[in-house]
């Protein structure tokens, strides 16, 4: 099983824009049915909608990273 959280985090680290990471992930899902099935299961486990789950995760991840930087700067 693919670790979707790790894949999404890595994509976000690789790209300067969230939209680029989203585009690459969508392309990966189109090309790999096993990844798509894992993604659907991942969304189900976390209560995400499959249409927006990766976007919701990116938003949460960015909020978490911003929070870390805010705490460091205080």
C-alpha positions, 0 to 999 in steps of 0.5 A: 500500500502506498503511503499517501501522506508521504507522497503528498508531503514529498510533492509539496516539498518538490514544488514551489506551488501547491497547484503544481503538487496537486497537478502532479498528484492528479497525473499520478492517480490517472496513471496508477490505478493501485495508487488511486485505490490506495488514495480512495482508502486513505480518504475514507480513513480520514473522512476526506472526499476523494475529489478534494482530499489531497487539497484538504491535506495540503491545506492542513500540512501548510497550516501545520508548517506555518504554525511551526514557524510561528512558534519558532519566531516567538 
